[in-house]
Amino acid sequence: MKSVRLSGWLAILGLFPSAPARAADAGWGGGVEVTAEAAASLAGGERRGTALHALGLAHLDWEQVAASGGALRWRAYAGVLALEGRGPTERFLGDFLAASNMEGYNSVRLYSWWLEAQADGWSLRGGALLADEEFAGTEAGASFFNSVFGWPAFISANTVNTGPAFFVAAPGLRLERHVGDAAIWRLGVYDGDTFDSAAGNPTVNPHGWHYRLGGAQGWFAISEVACAPAASPARFRAGVWLHTADFADVRDDAAGRPFAITGAVPRSHSSNYGVYAIGECTLAGKAGEAGYTAAFLRAGLAPSDRNTLGWVLDAGVAGTGLLPGRPADVAALGLAHAAFSPRLAANARVADPGQPAPDYEQVIEANYTVALNGHLTLIPDVQYVRHPGGSAAVRDAVVFFLRMKAAY
């Protein structure tokens, strides 16, 4: 991939001036975030190696000055993203779930932008949106590097080009309804292919302003209900997703026989879908304070006849200020299991009997966020990846990361 020139980085970092945190009723705000990451293979994977890559995000946001009662209020946001370098999955690891959530096509691009209207507990947002910012996420999951803990693999691996998530936003609409103080319902409808390339060619939409809607790309829709009872430390979310494009069967042809044997075209399914559930719990302390510790468990399912992954489960725990004198540091431990479709595995056994069929990929991740000051953090991270790429033929891998993030 062609690297972004230094001038592109300077343009990103100078696009918006740094701004202090916005007061509740202020109009304009914005900021700049720069993250640099180094990764090194300690054992296993496809080969030994190192990787260095970086990410920059500049954003500008606006909110209407607060009005009394249930009056209509407006919000707006626009961001520009820069990516440079190659991550460990591309360079040496060969895993399926992507060990770094920063990996993407080297580019400077218009990222997410939107306008939102709010009134009487309702919210409607439209523009180029990121579903991974609002749906199916977990609080403690934000502490981890591996992509499986972010936009979940039971969606990203089974839709076209990961769906409306990092690193390409999708044109769409999101409707949200707050029900009392304890429940939220959301519905999002987005373009079905953010790349505008079913083959996954990122050069078709290299800078984020190539928009082609509908047609063979279909539409991606997701709906979720979240509940947080006031008297309970537990929080629950459940959702469904639907993609209206055509999806090829992973084993059978139109006659119901394995296409690895017949050589025929795979059977076509007119849509794809899945379900998920999330449970989170506060184990100690209060959010935003030292001693706060929270855990989560998340699981999702999708039909095994048209999907790479049949089911995925991930869990994690993160604690803030666990060491004396370090009130802003965060320690996190996560576990994930991604099971490949048994029908996909059956087809692989027929196609190449001499190789082990894809079965699962597992991840154990631990890291510690060191808050150097109000703007800088340093995060060492280690991951153990079992069956990289879902293959028992690839040695289990151990990868070390060091990430530094500056936010202004």
HELIX and SHEET records of a PDB file:
HELIX    1   1 LEU A    6  LEU A   13  1                                   8    
HELIX    2   2 PRO A   88  PRO A   88  1                                   1    
HELIX    3   3 THR A   89  LEU A   93  3                                   5    
HELIX    4   4 ALA A  131  GLU A  133  5                                   3    
HELIX    5   5 ALA A  140  SER A  143  5                                   4    
HELIX    6   6 SER A  147  PHE A  149  5                                   3    
HELIX    7   7 ALA A  153  SER A  156  1                                   4    
HELIX    8   8 VAL A  160  THR A  162  5                                   3    
HELIX    9   9 PRO A  202  VAL A  204  5                                   3    
HELIX   10  10 GLY A  215  GLN A  217  5                                   3    
HELIX   11  11 PHE A  259  THR A  262  1                                   4    
HELIX   12  12 PRO A  342  ALA A  351  1                                  10    
HELIX   13  13 PRO A  388  GLY A  390  5                                   3    
SHEET    1   A17 TRP A  28  ALA A  43  0                                        
SHEET    2   A17 THR A  50  GLU A  63 -1                                        
SHEET    3   A17 ARG A  73  ARG A  86 -1                                        
SHEET    4   A17 SER A 107  ALA A 119 -1                                        
SHEET    5   A17 TRP A 122  LEU A 129 -1                                        
SHEET    6   A17 ALA A 170  VAL A 179 -1                                        
SHEET    7   A17 ALA A 183  ASP A 191 -1                                        
SHEET    8   A17 TRP A 219  CYS A 227 -1                                        
SHEET    9   A17 ALA A 234  HIS A 243 -1                                        
SHEET   10   A17 ASN A 272  ALA A 284 -1                                        
SHEET   11   A17 THR A 293  LEU A 301 -1                                        
SHEET   12   A17 LEU A 309  THR A 320 -1                                        
SHEET   13   A17 VAL A 330  PHE A 340 -1                                        
SHEET   14   A17 TYR A 360  ALA A 371 -1                                        
SHEET   15   A17 LEU A 376  ARG A 386 -1                                        
SHEET   16   A17 ALA A 397  ALA A 407 -1                                        
SHEET   17   A17 TRP A  28  ALA A  43 -1                                        
SHEET    1   B 2 PHE A 247  ASP A 253  0                                        
SHEET    2   B 2 PRO A 266  HIS A 269 -1                                        
END                                                                             
